[in-house]
Amino acid sequence: MGLLINGEWVNKSIATSNESGEYTRLPRTFLDTVSKDHKVFHPETKRYHLYVSYACPWATRTLIFRKLKDLEKHISVSVVHPDMLEDGWVFDNSFPGATVDHLYGNNFLREIYQKADPIVTTSVTVPILWDKETETIVNNESSQIIRIFNSSFNDLTGNYYDFYPELKKIQIDKINHLIYECVNNGVYKSGFARTQEAYDTSVDLLFKTLDYLNDILGKSKYLVGDEVTEADLRLIPTLLRFDPVYNTHFKCNVRRIVDYENLRRYVQDLLRIPAVKETFVLDHIKRHYYFSHAEINPHRIIAKGPELLL
């Protein structure tokens, strides 16, 4: 783990907490976009590069959208090693599926941030959308990158399918907010809590929200109607990690996803989408969480189970 302070690497946990022991996520630093009207970042083939981890649920969102929107031949990818230790994310293709830094041959992901801004203060996270032309980071916030992928390259690909349709935006935004606060980030709030009270609060809210989502999915095929939307694609990476990792590693063990009739069906259904199935890389996921979080799992023992019943 670690972060950059004024461009210098500091090896410290990014699992920060407030005075109550509640986990707080650091804000993202680069929040620009790609559009025809942008002064710098225009939608062009082979101009952009995506830095990801298969382990990271936030990065997985962007990989799913890259596939669904036919962007694979237009936006190239580098995949970090699943271990995030004293040097943070690193490039090391000794682990199956991980790659080198295809653009610059860097050893560390932090070098990408330093290239974009030599005096930046930031956590060193994935995903990163990189512009090869200006050699800088366009955006490192997953929720914004998937919006860029959803619409900015449509004329280039000819794929106009909209996962954030105008008529459903209010509903999608509402459910997105709930899912982010209570589920996507809720598992981290539970796992990185520093007090019993903080853990109890987070895990209770997490399962209250899962119960609510299970009820929604008893009445609707997907979260916002009968077609897949952005809301589903923001939720599914967390659900896929829940039983093999969050249930044990983050102590989110009140129930499993397989214990929910409707959530289980929902996950099974979404896994039939190739873009979801092909970006679910379980060996990277388990290795990263169990091996990287020494404050939670100091002996770095990787759990064998469970058998996935999804």
Secondary structure, DSSP 8 states (H G I E B T S, - for coil): --EEETTEEE---S-EE-TTS-EE----S-B----TT-SS----TT-EEEEE-SS-HHHHHHHHHHHHTT-TTTEEEEE--S-EETTEEB--TTSTT----TTT--SBTHHHHHHH-TT--EE--S-EEEETTTTEEEE--HHHHHHHHHHTTHHHH-----SS-GGGHHHHHHHHHHHIIIIITHHHHHHT-SSHHHHHHHHHHHHHHHHHHHHHTTT-SBTTBSS--HHHHHHHHHHHHIIIIIHHHT---S--GGG-HHHHHHHHHHTTSHHHHTT--HHHHHHHHHHH-TTT-TT-----------
